[in-house]
Amino acid sequence: MFNKITNCAVESALKAGKILKEGFGTSFIISNKIGKNNLVTEFDKRSESIIIENIKSVFPGHVFLAEESGNTGIATSGSVLWIIDPLDGTVNFAHSLPIFSISIAAVQNKEILCGVVYHPILDELFVAEKGKGAFLNGKEIKVSNSDDLESGFLVTGFPYNVNSNPCGCIEHFVSIIQRGIPVRRLGSAALDLAYVACGRFDGFWEINLNPWDVAAGILLVQEAGGLVTQYNKEKYWLDDQTMIATNGKIHKQICDVLSRCGCGINNNPLTPFFKGEF
């Protein structure tokens, strides 16, 4: 059904998911990265190592951008770059809250070839391949049909580093909830996007996301019939500062609301995470 790259991503996610499931709820080492409550565990590192090793065994010439190890190699025109979050939702995992995921995407020439998001506790495997649709455990998924923001069900997230985000996205959050619109904060952007793709949420917004947070989820939403842009409705890429992902039908409505809240937003790209072309 899928090509070799997508199948490799699926296999890698399942292998890493087994490790995370075994480690969930046990005692393990927890460290802090930059930013308050920006945690990393030994299972982040073990998961990432398993994913990269598995992909390298199939595609030794590919390069990687992973949350814990950063760049491994330099992406050149035509090369395949794997973007990996081995444990998206580390804070949840560290506190034995079963809401976390693995996110794996392959990118070539600024096009996302495939995206996989795996929730190991629920054993939910979200897979998208460019031009082939989006699937949950083998069943094709589509975004919701809601066309009214006021009756929508949304999800968002907040940056860990409050020092560089002094507004804390509060104005964006308030602009939505003051309308009485229900909003959730799961703590895993990859799952947020996967849940938009399968219609559990109607839309998602957040600022200052990392490429590994969203690369797989973007393709899931797009292949499920949804839309992903910046707040200003311009096309979103992995170094842009603002993201809105919706079913497409409420997209203009939420863009219009959030674009009026300029707090902390300058529409400049984030500092590049990539070495070379991508």
N, C-alpha and C positions, 0 to 999 in steps of 0.2 A: 504493500500500500504506500509506504513512504520510501524515500531514497536513503542512501547509505548514511548521509550526514544526520538526518533526522533519527534514524534507527540507533545510531551511535549515541545521540543525545538522550534518547529514551533509556537505553541500556545504562548509561552513566548515571542518570537520575535515580533509577531504581536501585542500583548498587549503593549509591550514597544514601538513599532513603533508608535502606536496611540498617546502616550504621547509626543514623540519627534515631531511628525507632528503638534500637537497642540501647542507646544512650539516654533516651528521654526519661526523666524522672530519677536518674541515678546521681551519684555524687561525681563531680568533675571540676576541673580547674576553670575559673572564670577570670578574665583580665579586662582592663579598660583600654579602649582606643581613644583617639581624640574626640572630645565632646562628652558631656555628662550623660551617663547611662548608655554610652555607645560600647556595648560589651562584645567580647569575643571569647569563645570557649574552645577547648581542645577538639570538640566535635565539628566546629566550623572548619578547622584546619584538616582534620581527618577526612571530612567529606570532600573538601576541595582537592586534596591529594588523590583520592580515589577517582574523582571525576577527570582530573587532568591526566592521570596515568592511563585511564581507560581510553580516552580520546587519542592520546599520543600513540597508543598501541595500534590504532586503526589509521590515524592520520599524523604520522610523525613530522610532517612539514608544516602543520598548522601552528598558529600563534594564539596566545591567550591573554585575556584581561580578566583577572579574578579578584574578588574583593580582598582576600587575605594576602595574596602574593603579588598583586599588581600585574604589570606587564611582564610577559615572558616572550621575548622576541619582538621584532618590529614589523608591523603590518605594512605591506607594500601593495601597490595596485594589483588587484586580482587575487591576493592571498585571502585565506579564510581566517577570520578572527573569532575565537570563541569567547563569549562574555558570560561569566559564571558568578552566581551568588550561591555558595554551597549551603548556606543556612540563612534564609531571609526571615527574620523574626527571632533573632538571637535572644533578645530580652525575654520574649515569651518562653522560649525553650529553656532559658536559664531559671525561670520561675515555675517550670512545670506546667505552663499554659499551652495546651495542644493546638496552637495556631502558628504555624511556621511552614516554610516550604523550601524547595530547591529550585533554582531558576537557571536554565541553560539556554543560550541562544548562539547561533552561528551567523556571522555577518560577512558580507563580501561586497566591495564597491558600494558602500552606503545602502545596502539592501539586506534586510533580515531574512535569511534563508529558512530558518526554522526556529521555533521557540517551544521549550518544554518547561512546565511548572508542575512540580510534584508535591502533594501534601501527604507525607508518609503515614501520619496517624490515621487519616481517613482513607488512605490508599486511593486517592484521587489523582489521576494522571491527565493533565491537560497538555495537548499536543497540537501544534500548528505547523504547517509547511506552506511556504509561499505558493499561492495559487491552488491549494488543495483543500482549504477549509480548516476549521478548528474542531477539536474532538475532546471529549471527556470520557476516559475509559473506553475508547473505541466508538463512542456514539457522537455523531455530529452535533455541535452546539451552535446556537445563535444568540445574539443580544436580545434584550427585552424589546417590547413594542410600545412602552410608555412614551407618550409624546407631550406630557405636561410636567414641567419641572416641579411645580407646586405639589404634585402628588407623587413625585419621584422618591427613590430610595438610594441614598448616596453613601460613598465611603471616601475617607481622606486620610492623610498622615501629616506628621509634623517633624521638622528637622531635630536632630539630637543636639546640634551645636548652637545653643541659644545665644552665644556671644556673637556669632556672625549672622544671626537671624533675630535681631532684637525685638521685632514685632511678633515673632513666634507664630505668624500666619493667623493671628487672632481675628484681624479684620476680615480675612477671607472666610473664616469659619463662621463668624457672627453674621456676615452678609447672607449666608445660607440658612443658618438655624433660626434667625429672627423671622424667617418666612414660615416657620413651622415644619420645615422639611426634615425628615429623619435622616441622621448621619451617623455612621459607625466609623470607628478607628480600630482596625484589626492589628496593626503593627507589622504587616508584611505587604509591601507594595505589589510584589509578584502575585500574591493571592488576590489582592484587591482587583488587579487587572483581569486575572483569570475569572473572577466572579462577575465582573462586568461582561466578559465574553460569553459566559453561560447564562446571563440574564438574572443572576441573583441580585446584582446591583444595576441601577440604571446609569450611573456615572461615577467618576473618580476624579479628584483633582489633588495636586500637591506641587510644591516648589522644591528646587535644588535636589532633585533625585540623582542618584548615581546610575551609570549605564547598566550595571549588573542588577539593579533593582527592577528595571523595567524592560530590558531588551526583549526578553521572551514574551512578556505580557502584552507588549505593543502589537506583536504579530498575532497573538491570540485574539485580541479585540478586533483588529482589522479583518482577519480571516473569518471572524464570526459575524461580520457585517457592521461593525462599529466604526467609530471615528476617533482619531487621536491627533490633537493639535496643541499649540501653545495657547495661552490665554487670549492672545490677539488673533486667534483663528489661523495663524500661519502653521505650515507643516512642522511637526515636532521631529527633532533628531536628538541623538543621545547626549549632546552637550548643551541642549537648551535649558533654560532656567525654570520655565513653567510648563505644566502638563495638565491637560484635560482629556479624559478618555470617556466616551459615552456610547450609548446605543445609536447615536447619530441624530435621533429625533428630538432630543432635548439639548443638543450641542450648542446651538446658537444661544439658547436661553441661559445656560450656565456660563458660557463665555461672556455674555453681556453683563451678567451679575459680577463675576470675578474680575473682569477687566476694569471695572470702576473702582476696585480696591487696589491702589497702587503700592500699598505698604510693602516695602522691601523688594519691589520688583523694578528692575531697570532694563529688562529685555536683552541684556547682554549675555552671550554664551558663558557657561561655566568654564573654569580652567580645564583645558583639555586633559583627559585621562589617557589618551592614546599616544603611542609612539608611532610615527609614520602615518600612512593613509589608512582609512577605515571606511 
